Each structure stands twice: as structure tokens, then as C-alpha cells.
Amino acid sequence: MASGDGKDQRNPKDMKALLKFCLEATKDEDAKSEEFAPMDEERKKWLEQALVGMSVSPVQRMRTCIECLKNNQSSDEERSQAMEELIEWGENMDYATDFHKIGGFDLFPRLLSDEEEEIRWQTLELVACLVQNNPYCQKAVLQNKMLPVLLEMLDKDDNSTVKTKALYAVSCLTRDCEEAQKVFTDNDGFSVLMRAMQQDVEKLKIKAAFMLSALCNNTPEYKDILCDIGMIDQLVGHLNEEHSNFHEHVMSAMLAIVRDHPRSVEECQRSELDLHKVLQQRIKFLTGKEQFTEEKSFAEEILQLISSEDNLGEANR
């Protein structure tokens, strides 16, 4: 049913949504009228459709969306609307599982390579919704060998939104999922994260650094891999760039790597990095700036860790 301003509104799926729907539809009405008038035919029809919408089967709605996406005659707008609805359903763990069981995953190879950028990033957002905290769908994605595809899109897609959504999907898939993390490392995922932080897209860079911190905090064994691929050098390199909001996340990632990892500490102490000076200058720059309190705290802890190791080494010599 079209609303008064001409915009399409999807039928509500529950009582809360119906209430919101009704309030939106009547917000422009004259609230001062004290007389009740018969319901006009247009409003009666709208209310009937809204009530019918509450009884729609989620599985049937998902099937309808799937058919729309399979249909080569569907317009880009229709396909985008179908994707939006699937994303909404996918946020519910039970419906996410149902989506797989009715063959929804069969769409992914086609949609992830779609020529339309919006369809690609919507598909990635759908994948992220389906796998987030959902072991069943995580396993299904891995069985379909989709993680290498997601990493490829993160690394090589030309669209920055697609890259960011790909990272979102990878992050949701690997979180607390050892099997996914193994596939991630086997496919050189940390190098992909490293290259993501080199992109000129701040949101992507921040999310990549955040994921790096989370993986190191949860699985310290990854720190040796990061030393092997030169991650310390890259993070220090970022700190030498003009200061930005990204640097707080760089500091957080560096601290996650260095903490309780002597090899990383030794990497940080290499004279050519001059990290002591970089950190001291950054701490001085951040002092008195309340918005950067956390970054300053990270820098101070890193400096203390690499300085303590220096002193310990001198005492043992």
C-alpha cells in the first residue's frame, strides 16, 4: 500500500510494526477533530492489507524474494527490495537457518558476482546477518567454500562499500568460529587485512584494525604469523602518517600484538623503526586532548612494554 507521500511501505510483520505503521500513516491527519467519521475505502483496504501482512509466512516471503532474484526479468529496484527484505528476515537466527534450508544459499555465487554494486554489497550484508552468532549458517557458508570468495572481494573489488561489507561478513563469520579462522589463515587472511588498512577508505581501515585486535586478543597464536608478514612494520608506518581517528585502532592493534609476546616486542625495538620516539611524540601530541584519551593510554602501555624489555635485556647482559 502506498502511503500519502507516495512511498512504498512493506506490510508490517508483527503488532509492534503494525502500530508503527498506523502511526506513520495517520501522522498528517487533523488531530483536532472530535467527530468519528466512517472509514473511507482506501483506508479500509490499507488496514486489511496490513492485518493480512501480519499473518504472512516468513518462509513464503523468503521464497518469493528468492524467486524475484532468480528471475532475469526482475528490475534492479525489485531485486534490491528483495535483498532488503531478506536482510530483515536474516537477522532472526531461525529464519536465517530456514533461508539455507529452502535453497537460499544457491543464490550466492550469482549474486556475489553481480554487475550491480548495490546487489553485491547487499548480498554481503545478508551473509553477515545470516552467520552472525549462528553456527548452523557459519558451517553452511564454509561448506559452500564462500570465505575465500569473501576475502577476494575484500581484497580486489573496485567498490569501497563492497569491500567494507565483505570485511563485515568475514568478521561475523570468523568471530568465535575456529573452523572459519583456520580457513581465514589458510587463505592468507591477515595479508588481506594488511592490504585493507592500506586503502584510502577510513571506515574500511578502522574495521580491519579492529578485527586484527579481536583476533589477536582471542587467539595469541596468530601473533607469530603477524610478525612473519611484517605487520609491525606496517602499523608503525601508519603511525608516521598524518594523525587521524584510524590511529586509535592502530595503537589498539599494536598493543594486542605486543602484549605477552616477546617476539613482537623485539620487532618493535628495531632501531630503524624508531618506535620509542614515535610513541613519545604521539603521547606529547595527545596530552590534554580528551577525545584521544584511549589512544594515549594505548601508546603509553606500548611504550612501557617495549621499554621494560629494553631494560630487562640490559640487566641480563
C-alpha positions as a Markdown table, in Angstrom:
| # | Residue | x | y | z |
|---|---|---|---|---|
| 1 | Met | 0.0 | 0.0 | 0.0 |
| 2 | Ala | 1.4 | 3.4 | -0.9 |
| 3 | Ser | 1.5 | 6.0 | 1.9 |
| 4 | Gly | 0.3 | 9.5 | 1.5 |
| 5 | Asp | 3.6 | 10.7 | 0.3 |
| 6 | Gly | 3.8 | 8.1 | -2.5 |
| 7 | Lys | 6.5 | 6.0 | -0.9 |
| 8 | Asp | 6.0 | 2.2 | -0.8 |
| 9 | Gln | 5.8 | 0.6 | 2.6 |
| 10 | Arg | 6.2 | -3.1 | 3.2 |
| 11 | Asn | 3.4 | -4.8 | 5.2 |
| 12 | Pro | 4.3 | -5.0 | 9.0 |
| 13 | Lys | 5.3 | -8.4 | 10.3 |
| 14 | Asp | 4.2 | -8.1 | 13.9 |
| 15 | Met | 2.0 | -6.0 | 16.2 |
| 16 | Lys | 4.8 | -3.5 | 17.1 |
| 17 | Ala | 5.4 | -3.0 | 13.4 |
| 18 | Leu | 1.7 | -2.6 | 12.7 |
| 19 | Leu | 1.4 | 0.1 | 15.4 |
| 20 | Lys | 4.4 | 2.0 | 14.0 |
| 21 | Phe | 2.8 | 1.6 | 10.5 |
| 22 | Cys | -0.5 | 3.0 | 11.6 |
| 23 | Leu | 1.1 | 6.0 | 13.4 |
| 24 | Glu | 3.1 | 6.8 | 10.3 |
| 25 | Ala | 0.1 | 6.6 | 8.1 |
| 26 | Thr | -2.1 | 8.9 | 10.3 |
| 27 | Lys | 0.5 | 11.4 | 11.4 |
| 28 | Asp | -0.7 | 14.1 | 9.0 |
| 29 | Glu | -4.3 | 13.8 | 9.9 |
| 30 | Asp | -6.2 | 16.5 | 11.7 |
| 31 | Ala | -5.9 | 15.5 | 15.3 |
| 32 | Lys | -8.3 | 18.2 | 16.4 |
| 33 | Ser | -11.5 | 16.6 | 15.0 |
| 34 | Glu | -13.7 | 15.3 | 17.8 |
| 35 | Glu | -16.2 | 13.5 | 15.5 |
| 36 | Phe | -15.8 | 10.0 | 14.3 |
| 37 | Ala | -16.3 | 9.5 | 10.5 |
| 38 | Pro | -16.8 | 6.3 | 8.6 |
| 39 | Met | -13.6 | 4.7 | 7.4 |
| 40 | Asp | -13.1 | 5.5 | 3.7 |
| 41 | Glu | -12.5 | 2.7 | 1.3 |
| 42 | Glu | -8.8 | 3.4 | 0.7 |
| 43 | Arg | -8.0 | 3.4 | 4.5 |
| 44 | Lys | -10.1 | 0.3 | 5.0 |
| 45 | Lys | -8.2 | -1.5 | 2.2 |
| 46 | Trp | -4.9 | -0.4 | 3.7 |
| 47 | Leu | -5.8 | -1.7 | 7.1 |
| 48 | Glu | -6.9 | -5.1 | 5.7 |
| 49 | Gln | -3.6 | -5.4 | 3.8 |
| 50 | Ala | -1.7 | -4.6 | 7.0 |
| 51 | Leu | -3.5 | -7.2 | 9.0 |
| 52 | Val | -3.0 | -9.8 | 6.3 |
| 53 | Gly | 0.6 | -8.9 | 6.2 |
| 54 | Met | 1.0 | -9.9 | 9.9 |
| 55 | Ser | 0.0 | -13.5 | 9.0 |
| 56 | Val | 2.4 | -13.9 | 6.2 |
| 57 | Ser | 4.7 | -16.9 | 6.4 |
| 58 | Pro | 8.4 | -15.8 | 6.7 |
| 59 | Val | 9.5 | -18.8 | 4.7 |
| 60 | Gln | 7.0 | -18.0 | 2.0 |
| 61 | Arg | 8.1 | -14.4 | 1.9 |
| 62 | Met | 11.7 | -15.6 | 1.6 |
| 63 | Arg | 10.8 | -17.9 | -1.2 |
| 64 | Thr | 9.1 | -15.0 | -3.0 |
| 65 | Cys | 12.3 | -12.9 | -2.6 |
| 66 | Ile | 14.4 | -15.8 | -3.9 |
| 67 | Glu | 12.2 | -16.2 | -7.0 |
| 68 | Cys | 12.5 | -12.5 | -7.7 |
| 69 | Leu | 16.3 | -12.7 | -7.5 |
| 70 | Lys | 16.3 | -15.7 | -9.8 |
| 71 | Asn | 14.1 | -14.1 | -12.3 |
| 72 | Asn | 16.1 | -12.4 | -15.1 |
| 73 | Gln | 13.2 | -10.2 | -15.8 |
| 74 | Ser | 13.2 | -8.6 | -12.4 |
| 75 | Ser | 14.3 | -4.9 | -12.3 |
| 76 | Asp | 17.3 | -3.7 | -10.3 |
| 77 | Glu | 14.9 | -2.0 | -8.0 |
| 78 | Glu | 12.8 | -5.1 | -7.4 |
| 79 | Arg | 16.0 | -7.2 | -6.8 |
| 80 | Ser | 17.2 | -4.5 | -4.3 |
| 81 | Gln | 13.9 | -4.5 | -2.5 |
| 82 | Ala | 14.0 | -8.3 | -2.3 |
| 83 | Met | 17.5 | -8.2 | -0.9 |
| 84 | Glu | 16.4 | -5.6 | 1.7 |
| 85 | Glu | 13.6 | -7.9 | 2.9 |
| 86 | Leu | 15.9 | -11.0 | 3.1 |
| 87 | Ile | 18.3 | -9.0 | 5.2 |
| 88 | Glu | 15.5 | -8.2 | 7.6 |
| 89 | Trp | 14.5 | -11.8 | 7.8 |
| 90 | Gly | 18.1 | -12.9 | 8.1 |
| 91 | Glu | 18.6 | -11.0 | 11.3 |
| 92 | Asn | 16.5 | -13.7 | 13.0 |
| 93 | Met | 18.5 | -16.8 | 13.7 |
| 94 | Asp | 15.6 | -19.2 | 13.0 |
| 95 | Tyr | 14.7 | -17.5 | 9.7 |
| 96 | Ala | 18.4 | -17.5 | 8.7 |
| 97 | Thr | 18.5 | -21.2 | 9.1 |
| 98 | Asp | 15.3 | -21.6 | 7.2 |
| 99 | Phe | 16.8 | -19.5 | 4.4 |
| 100 | His | 19.5 | -22.0 | 3.9 |
| 101 | Lys | 17.1 | -25.0 | 4.1 |
| 102 | Ile | 14.9 | -23.6 | 1.3 |
| 103 | Gly | 17.9 | -23.2 | -1.0 |
| 104 | Gly | 18.7 | -19.6 | -0.5 |
| 105 | Phe | 22.5 | -20.2 | -0.4 |
| 106 | Asp | 22.3 | -21.4 | -4.0 |
| 107 | Leu | 21.9 | -17.7 | -5.0 |
| 108 | Phe | 25.2 | -16.5 | -3.6 |
| 109 | Pro | 27.6 | -17.4 | -6.4 |
| 110 | Arg | 25.4 | -15.5 | -8.8 |
| 111 | Leu | 24.7 | -12.5 | -6.5 |
| 112 | Leu | 28.3 | -12.1 | -5.3 |
| 113 | Ser | 29.5 | -11.7 | -8.9 |
| 114 | Asp | 26.6 | -9.4 | -9.9 |
| 115 | Glu | 27.5 | -6.5 | -12.1 |
| 116 | Glu | 25.4 | -4.2 | -9.9 |
| 117 | Glu | 27.5 | -2.9 | -7.0 |
| 118 | Glu | 24.4 | -2.5 | -4.7 |
| 119 | Ile | 23.4 | -6.1 | -5.2 |
| 120 | Arg | 26.9 | -7.3 | -4.3 |
| 121 | Trp | 27.1 | -5.3 | -1.1 |
| 122 | Gln | 23.6 | -6.2 | -0.1 |
| 123 | Thr | 24.4 | -9.8 | -0.6 |
| 124 | Leu | 27.5 | -9.4 | 1.6 |
| 125 | Glu | 25.3 | -7.8 | 4.3 |
| 126 | Leu | 22.9 | -10.7 | 4.0 |
| 127 | Val | 25.7 | -13.1 | 4.5 |
| 128 | Ala | 26.9 | -11.2 | 7.6 |
| 129 | Cys | 23.4 | -11.3 | 9.1 |
| 130 | Leu | 23.0 | -15.0 | 8.4 |
| 131 | Val | 26.3 | -16.1 | 10.0 |
| 132 | Gln | 26.5 | -13.7 | 13.0 |
| 133 | Asn | 26.3 | -15.8 | 16.1 |
| 134 | Asn | 24.7 | -18.6 | 14.0 |
| 135 | Pro | 26.9 | -21.8 | 14.0 |
| 136 | Tyr | 24.5 | -23.6 | 11.6 |
| 137 | Cys | 24.9 | -20.9 | 8.9 |
| 138 | Gln | 28.6 | -20.5 | 9.6 |
| 139 | Lys | 29.1 | -24.1 | 8.8 |
| 140 | Ala | 26.9 | -23.9 | 5.7 |
| 141 | Val | 29.0 | -20.9 | 4.4 |
| 142 | Leu | 32.2 | -22.8 | 5.0 |
| 143 | Gln | 30.8 | -25.9 | 3.3 |
| 144 | Asn | 30.0 | -23.8 | 0.3 |
| 145 | Lys | 33.6 | -22.5 | 0.3 |
| 146 | Met | 32.4 | -18.9 | 0.4 |
| 147 | Leu | 35.1 | -17.5 | 2.7 |
| 148 | Pro | 37.8 | -17.4 | 0.1 |
| 149 | Val | 35.3 | -15.6 | -2.2 |
| 150 | Leu | 34.6 | -13.0 | 0.6 |
| 151 | Leu | 38.3 | -12.4 | 1.1 |
| 152 | Glu | 38.8 | -12.0 | -2.7 |
| 153 | Met | 36.0 | -9.4 | -2.8 |
| 154 | Leu | 37.5 | -7.6 | 0.2 |
| 155 | Asp | 40.9 | -7.5 | -1.5 |
| 156 | Lys | 40.0 | -6.8 | -5.1 |
| 157 | Asp | 36.5 | -5.4 | -5.6 |
| 158 | Asp | 36.6 | -1.9 | -7.1 |
| 159 | Asn | 33.8 | -0.6 | -4.9 |
| 160 | Ser | 34.6 | 0.7 | -1.4 |
| 161 | Thr | 31.2 | -0.2 | 0.0 |
| 162 | Val | 31.5 | -3.8 | -1.3 |
| 163 | Lys | 35.0 | -4.0 | 0.3 |
| 164 | Thr | 33.6 | -2.8 | 3.7 |
| 165 | Lys | 30.6 | -5.2 | 3.6 |
| 166 | Ala | 32.9 | -8.0 | 2.7 |
| 167 | Leu | 35.1 | -7.3 | 5.7 |
| 168 | Tyr | 31.9 | -7.2 | 7.8 |
| 169 | Ala | 30.9 | -10.6 | 6.5 |
| 170 | Val | 34.4 | -12.1 | 7.1 |
| 171 | Ser | 34.4 | -10.6 | 10.6 |
| 172 | Cys | 31.0 | -12.1 | 11.5 |
| 173 | Leu | 31.9 | -15.5 | 10.1 |
| 174 | Thr | 35.3 | -15.8 | 11.9 |
| 175 | Arg | 34.1 | -14.5 | 15.2 |
| 176 | Asp | 34.3 | -17.3 | 17.8 |
| 177 | Cys | 34.4 | -19.9 | 14.9 |
| 178 | Glu | 37.7 | -21.8 | 15.0 |
| 179 | Glu | 36.9 | -23.6 | 11.7 |
| 180 | Ala | 36.4 | -20.3 | 9.9 |
| 181 | Gln | 39.5 | -18.8 | 11.4 |
| 182 | Lys | 41.5 | -21.7 | 10.1 |
| 183 | Val | 40.2 | -21.2 | 6.6 |
| 184 | Phe | 40.9 | -17.5 | 7.1 |
| 185 | Thr | 44.6 | -18.1 | 7.9 |
| 186 | Asp | 45.0 | -20.8 | 5.3 |
| 187 | Asn | 43.9 | -18.3 | 2.7 |
| 188 | Asp | 46.4 | -15.6 | 3.9 |
| 189 | Gly | 43.6 | -13.6 | 5.5 |
| 190 | Phe | 46.0 | -11.5 | 7.6 |
| 191 | Ser | 47.7 | -10.2 | 4.4 |
| 192 | Val | 44.3 | -9.3 | 3.1 |
| 193 | Leu | 43.6 | -7.3 | 6.3 |
| 194 | Met | 47.0 | -5.7 | 5.9 |
| 195 | Arg | 46.1 | -4.5 | 2.4 |
| 196 | Ala | 42.7 | -3.3 | 3.6 |
| 197 | Met | 44.4 | -1.0 | 6.0 |
| 198 | Gln | 46.4 | 0.5 | 3.1 |
| 199 | Gln | 43.2 | 1.6 | 1.3 |
| 200 | Asp | 42.1 | 5.2 | 1.3 |
| 201 | Val | 38.8 | 4.4 | 3.0 |
| 202 | Glu | 38.8 | 5.2 | 6.7 |
| 203 | Lys | 35.9 | 3.1 | 7.6 |
| 204 | Leu | 37.5 | 0.0 | 6.0 |
| 205 | Lys | 40.8 | 0.7 | 7.6 |
| 206 | Ile | 39.3 | 1.1 | 11.1 |
| 207 | Lys | 37.2 | -2.1 | 10.8 |
| 208 | Ala | 40.3 | -4.0 | 9.5 |
| 209 | Ala | 42.4 | -2.8 | 12.5 |
| 210 | Phe | 39.5 | -3.7 | 14.9 |
| 211 | Met | 39.3 | -7.2 | 13.5 |
| 212 | Leu | 43.0 | -7.6 | 13.8 |
| 213 | Ser | 42.9 | -6.6 | 17.5 |
| 214 | Ala | 40.0 | -9.0 | 18.2 |
| 215 | Leu | 41.7 | -12.0 | 16.6 |
| 216 | Cys | 45.0 | -11.3 | 18.5 |
| 217 | Asn | 43.2 | -11.0 | 21.8 |
| 218 | Asn | 41.2 | -14.2 | 21.3 |
| 219 | Thr | 44.0 | -16.3 | 19.7 |
| 220 | Pro | 47.5 | -15.2 | 20.7 |
| 221 | Glu | 49.0 | -17.9 | 18.4 |
| 222 | Tyr | 48.3 | -15.6 | 15.5 |
| 223 | Lys | 50.9 | -13.1 | 16.6 |
| 224 | Asp | 53.8 | -15.1 | 15.1 |
| 225 | Ile | 52.0 | -15.0 | 11.7 |
| 226 | Leu | 51.7 | -11.2 | 12.0 |
| 227 | Cys | 55.5 | -10.9 | 12.7 |
| 228 | Asp | 56.2 | -13.2 | 9.7 |
| 229 | Ile | 54.2 | -10.9 | 7.3 |
| 230 | Gly | 55.6 | -7.6 | 8.6 |
| 231 | Met | 52.5 | -6.3 | 10.3 |
| 232 | Ile | 54.5 | -4.5 | 13.0 |
| 233 | Asp | 56.3 | -2.5 | 10.3 |
| 234 | Gln | 53.0 | -1.6 | 8.6 |
| 235 | Leu | 51.4 | -0.4 | 11.9 |
| 236 | Val | 54.4 | 1.7 | 12.7 |
| 237 | Gly | 54.3 | 3.1 | 9.2 |
| 238 | His | 50.6 | 4.1 | 9.8 |
| 239 | Leu | 51.6 | 5.9 | 13.0 |
| 240 | Asn | 54.0 | 8.1 | 10.9 |
| 241 | Glu | 51.1 | 9.3 | 8.7 |
| 242 | Glu | 49.1 | 12.4 | 9.5 |
| 243 | His | 47.1 | 11.8 | 12.6 |
| 244 | Ser | 43.5 | 10.6 | 12.2 |
| 245 | Asn | 40.8 | 8.6 | 14.0 |
| 246 | Phe | 42.3 | 5.5 | 12.5 |
| 247 | His | 45.4 | 5.8 | 14.8 |
| 248 | Glu | 43.5 | 4.8 | 17.9 |
| 249 | His | 42.7 | 1.5 | 16.3 |
| 250 | Val | 46.3 | 1.1 | 15.0 |
| 251 | Met | 47.5 | 1.6 | 18.6 |
| 252 | Ser | 44.9 | -0.9 | 19.9 |
| 253 | Ala | 46.0 | -3.5 | 17.3 |
| 254 | Met | 49.7 | -3.0 | 18.0 |
| 255 | Leu | 49.1 | -3.3 | 21.8 |
| 256 | Ala | 47.1 | -6.5 | 21.2 |
| 257 | Ile | 50.1 | -8.0 | 19.2 |
| 258 | Val | 52.8 | -6.8 | 21.6 |
| 259 | Arg | 51.2 | -7.7 | 24.9 |
| 260 | Asp | 52.6 | -11.0 | 26.2 |
| 261 | His | 54.6 | -11.7 | 23.0 |
| 262 | Pro | 58.4 | -11.2 | 23.3 |
| 263 | Arg | 59.0 | -11.7 | 19.6 |
| 264 | Ser | 56.7 | -8.7 | 18.8 |
| 265 | Val | 58.4 | -6.6 | 21.4 |
| 266 | Glu | 61.7 | -7.3 | 19.8 |
| 267 | Glu | 60.3 | -6.3 | 16.4 |
| 268 | Cys | 59.1 | -3.0 | 17.9 |
| 269 | Gln | 62.6 | -2.4 | 19.3 |
| 270 | Arg | 64.3 | -2.5 | 15.9 |
| 271 | Ser | 66.3 | 0.7 | 15.6 |
| 272 | Glu | 65.1 | 1.5 | 12.1 |
| 273 | Leu | 61.5 | 1.8 | 13.3 |
| 274 | Asp | 62.5 | 4.3 | 16.0 |
| 275 | Leu | 59.2 | 3.4 | 17.7 |
| 276 | His | 60.2 | 4.9 | 21.1 |
| 277 | Lys | 60.5 | 8.3 | 19.6 |
| 278 | Val | 57.3 | 7.9 | 17.6 |
| 279 | Leu | 55.3 | 6.9 | 20.7 |
| 280 | Gln | 56.8 | 9.7 | 22.9 |
| 281 | Gln | 55.9 | 12.3 | 20.2 |
| 282 | Arg | 52.4 | 10.9 | 19.9 |
| 283 | Ile | 51.9 | 10.9 | 23.7 |
| 284 | Lys | 53.0 | 14.5 | 23.8 |
| 285 | Phe | 50.7 | 15.4 | 21.0 |
| 286 | Leu | 47.7 | 13.7 | 22.6 |
| 287 | Thr | 48.2 | 15.1 | 26.1 |
| 288 | Gly | 45.3 | 17.3 | 27.1 |
| 289 | Lys | 43.1 | 16.2 | 24.2 |
| 290 | Glu | 40.2 | 14.4 | 26.0 |
| 291 | Gln | 38.9 | 12.9 | 22.7 |
| 292 | Phe | 42.1 | 10.9 | 22.4 |
| 293 | Thr | 42.4 | 9.6 | 25.9 |
| 294 | Glu | 42.2 | 6.0 | 24.9 |
| 295 | Glu | 44.8 | 6.3 | 22.1 |
| 296 | Lys | 47.2 | 8.0 | 24.6 |
| 297 | Ser | 46.6 | 5.1 | 27.1 |
| 298 | Phe | 47.4 | 2.5 | 24.4 |
| 299 | Ala | 50.6 | 4.4 | 23.4 |
| 300 | Glu | 51.8 | 4.7 | 27.0 |
| 301 | Glu | 51.3 | 0.9 | 27.6 |
| 302 | Ile | 53.1 | 0.0 | 24.4 |
| 303 | Leu | 56.0 | 2.3 | 25.3 |
| 304 | Gln | 56.2 | 0.8 | 28.7 |
| 305 | Leu | 56.2 | -2.7 | 27.3 |
| 306 | Ile | 59.0 | -2.1 | 24.8 |
| 307 | Ser | 61.0 | 0.0 | 27.3 |
| 308 | Ser | 60.7 | -2.6 | 30.1 |
| 309 | Glu | 62.1 | -5.3 | 27.7 |
| 310 | Asp | 64.9 | -2.9 | 26.9 |
| 311 | Asn | 65.8 | -2.5 | 30.5 |
| 312 | Leu | 65.5 | -6.3 | 31.1 |
| 313 | Gly | 67.9 | -7.0 | 28.2 |
| 314 | Glu | 70.4 | -4.6 | 29.6 |
| 315 | Ala | 70.3 | -6.1 | 33.1 |
| 316 | Asn | 70.9 | -9.6 | 31.7 |
| 317 | Arg | 73.9 | -8.5 | 29.7 |
